[in-house]
């Protein structure tokens, strides 16, 4: 997992894996908690290249959204295929601002 700052304020987190599941979901949550602890509460999770996400991965993203709180935000970008379908069937697409690209999420 890595991040870069975009637009001077927004932390863009790149998962860097093909899967977000029980093996690495806690890492994402801890990574976001660390960023928020450092004052970064505007976060985009880049799901580009992610082929699979299970309920642990989805739960981690929900937890990260809660960590960002009302002052900040957590947006997702680049969800495709099975990952996009998981957001749809769980109705999480209603909870998250989801964008096709990171650039759209930054400007969203």
SULNOR-V18029 format. One line per field, one symbol per residue. ss: DSSP state (2 for helix, 1 for strand, 0 for the rest). A space follows every 10 residues. Layout:
ss=???
This chain:
ss=0111110001 1111000011 0000222222 2222222000 0111110000 0110222222 2222222200 0011111000 2222222220 0222001110 02222220
